[in-house]
């Protein structure tokens, strides 16, 4: 058998591997089983070492548990300051946004607020916050978005067809119907 010389690995370890494989072949099935058992145990040991390096109470794939979004108790009297209010994009209900932020934990408030403000760096956009898994927070989010339908000039047909797919469509439809009733009563 001719062995190719690798400039990075000396020839001796390559011969040792060939010799080990010949030994396994000479030993038959029992030798192959021992070799397979050693490989399995080595793999299991590597997995345990990798799992042991992870922080406690976290799985191998999860780096840390997600931070809660909803506060245990809403922050009473939460208000945005003048500068924060000035940076909010038009079309959102600011009072509803303050109610939403009052129900969010203090460490996540700024994160949520940034979705509704013009970014300081106009080249970076966070996108639109349109869904929250928590039903209570989602209802507050829909209140924030409801005026956006009027702001973009959505017609009744566009509102019914959900053309823009903004949250708060049902609330916007109810408010629009109430305004129409009020306008017909005042005539």
C-alpha positions as CSV (number, residue, x, y, z in Angstrom):
1,X,0.0,0.0,0.0
2,X,1.4,3.4,-1.0
3,X,0.9,6.2,1.4
4,X,0.9,9.8,0.2
5,X,3.2,12.1,2.2
6,X,1.4,15.2,3.6
7,X,3.7,18.1,4.3
8,X,1.5,19.0,7.3
9,X,1.3,15.6,8.9
10,X,4.3,13.3,9.3
11,X,4.0,9.8,7.8
12,X,4.1,8.0,11.1
13,X,0.5,8.9,12.3
14,X,-0.9,7.9,8.9
15,X,0.8,4.5,9.2
16,X,-0.6,4.2,12.8
17,X,-4.2,4.7,11.5
18,X,-3.7,2.1,8.8
19,X,-2.2,-0.3,11.4
20,X,-5.3,0.3,13.7
21,X,-7.7,-0.4,10.8
22,X,-5.8,-3.6,10.0
23,X,-6.0,-4.6,13.6
24,X,-9.8,-4.1,13.6
25,X,-10.1,-6.1,10.4
26,X,-8.0,-8.9,11.9
27,X,-10.0,-9.0,15.2
28,X,-13.2,-9.5,13.2
29,X,-16.6,-8.4,14.5
30,X,-15.6,-8.2,18.1
31,X,-12.8,-5.8,17.3
32,X,-15.1,-3.6,15.2
33,X,-17.7,-3.5,18.0
34,X,-15.0,-2.4,20.5
35,X,-13.9,0.3,18.1
36,X,-17.5,1.4,17.6
37,X,-18.1,1.4,21.3
38,X,-15.1,3.6,21.9
39,X,-16.2,6.1,19.2
40,X,-19.7,6.3,20.7
41,X,-18.3,6.9,24.2
42,X,-16.0,9.6,22.9
43,X,-18.9,11.3,21.2
44,X,-21.1,11.1,24.3
45,X,-18.2,12.5,26.4
46,X,-17.9,15.4,24.0
47,X,-21.6,16.1,24.2
48,X,-21.5,16.2,28.0
49,X,-18.5,18.5,27.9
50,X,-20.3,20.9,25.5
51,X,-23.5,20.8,27.7
52,X,-21.4,21.4,30.8
53,X,-20.1,24.6,29.3
54,X,-23.6,26.1,29.0
55,X,-24.9,28.4,31.8
56,X,-27.0,26.7,34.4
57,X,-30.8,26.4,33.8
58,X,-30.5,27.0,30.1
59,X,-30.5,24.4,27.3
60,X,-27.8,23.8,24.8
61,X,-29.5,25.8,22.1
62,X,-31.0,28.6,24.2
63,X,-28.6,31.3,25.4
64,X,-30.9,32.9,27.9
65,X,-34.6,32.9,28.8
66,X,-36.7,35.7,27.1
67,X,-37.3,38.8,29.2
68,X,-41.0,39.2,30.1
69,X,-42.9,41.9,28.1
70,X,-45.9,42.6,30.3
71,X,-45.4,44.2,33.7
72,X,-46.9,42.5,36.7
73,X,-48.7,45.8,37.5
74,X,-49.1,48.7,35.2
75,X,-47.0,51.8,35.9
76,X,-49.6,54.4,37.1
77,X,-49.2,57.8,35.6
78,X,-46.7,56.8,33.0
79,X,-46.1,59.7,30.5
80,X,-43.7,60.2,27.6
81,X,-41.6,63.3,27.9
82,X,-41.8,66.2,25.4
83,X,-38.9,65.0,23.3
84,X,-40.2,61.4,23.1
85,X,-43.6,62.6,22.0
86,X,-42.1,64.9,19.3
87,X,-40.3,61.9,17.7
88,X,-43.5,59.8,17.4
89,X,-44.6,59.3,13.8
90,X,-48.0,60.7,12.8
91,X,-51.0,58.5,12.7
92,X,-50.6,56.8,16.1
93,X,-52.7,57.4,19.1
94,X,-50.2,58.8,21.6
95,X,-52.4,58.4,24.7
96,X,-53.0,54.7,23.8
97,X,-49.3,54.3,23.2
98,X,-48.7,55.6,26.8
99,X,-51.2,53.1,28.1
100,X,-49.5,50.3,26.2
101,X,-46.0,51.4,27.5
102,X,-47.4,51.6,31.1
103,X,-48.3,47.9,30.8
104,X,-44.8,46.9,29.6
105,X,-41.9,46.2,31.9
106,X,-39.5,49.1,32.4
107,X,-36.5,47.4,30.7
108,X,-38.6,46.7,27.5
109,X,-40.4,50.1,27.3
110,X,-37.7,51.9,25.2
111,X,-37.6,48.9,22.9
112,X,-41.3,49.1,22.2
113,X,-41.3,52.9,22.0
114,X,-38.7,52.9,19.2
115,X,-41.1,51.1,16.8
116,X,-43.4,54.2,16.9
117,X,-40.7,56.9,16.7
118,X,-38.8,58.4,13.8
119,X,-35.3,56.9,14.1
120,X,-32.4,59.2,15.0
121,X,-30.5,57.6,12.1
122,X,-32.9,57.8,9.2
123,X,-31.0,55.0,7.4
124,X,-32.0,52.5,10.0
125,X,-35.6,51.3,10.4
126,X,-36.9,48.9,13.0
127,X,-40.0,48.0,11.0
128,X,-43.6,48.0,12.3
129,X,-44.8,46.5,15.5
130,X,-48.1,45.0,14.5
131,X,-48.5,41.9,16.7
132,X,-47.8,41.0,20.3
133,X,-48.5,37.5,21.6
134,X,-50.0,38.7,24.9
135,X,-53.8,39.3,24.2
136,X,-54.1,42.2,26.7
137,X,-51.1,44.0,25.2
138,X,-52.4,43.3,21.6
139,X,-55.7,45.0,22.4
140,X,-53.7,48.1,23.6
141,X,-51.6,47.9,20.5
142,X,-54.7,47.9,18.3
143,X,-55.8,51.1,20.0
144,X,-52.5,52.7,19.2
145,X,-52.9,51.7,15.5
146,X,-56.6,52.5,15.0
147,X,-56.2,56.2,13.9
148,X,-53.6,55.1,11.3
149,X,-56.4,53.9,9.0
150,X,-57.8,57.5,8.9
151,X,-54.3,59.0,8.6
152,X,-53.4,57.0,5.5
153,X,-56.8,57.9,4.0
154,X,-58.2,54.4,3.8
155,X,-61.7,54.2,2.3
156,X,-64.5,52.2,3.8
157,X,-63.8,49.5,1.1
158,X,-60.1,49.4,1.9
159,X,-60.9,49.2,5.6
160,X,-63.4,46.3,5.0
161,X,-60.9,44.5,2.8
162,X,-58.0,45.1,5.2
163,X,-55.9,46.5,2.4
164,X,-53.2,47.9,4.6
165,X,-53.3,45.1,7.1
166,X,-52.7,47.4,10.0
167,X,-53.8,46.3,13.5
168,X,-56.9,48.1,15.0
169,X,-59.0,47.6,11.9
170,X,-62.1,46.6,13.8
171,X,-61.7,49.5,16.2
172,X,-61.2,51.9,13.3
173,X,-64.4,50.6,11.6
174,X,-66.4,51.0,14.9
175,X,-65.1,54.5,15.4
176,X,-65.8,55.4,11.8
177,X,-69.4,54.1,12.0
178,X,-69.9,56.0,15.3
179,X,-68.7,59.2,13.6
180,X,-71.1,58.7,10.7
181,X,-74.0,58.2,13.2
182,X,-73.0,61.3,15.0
183,X,-72.8,63.3,11.8
184,X,-76.3,62.1,10.7
185,X,-77.8,63.0,14.1
186,X,-76.4,66.5,14.1
187,X,-78.0,67.3,10.7
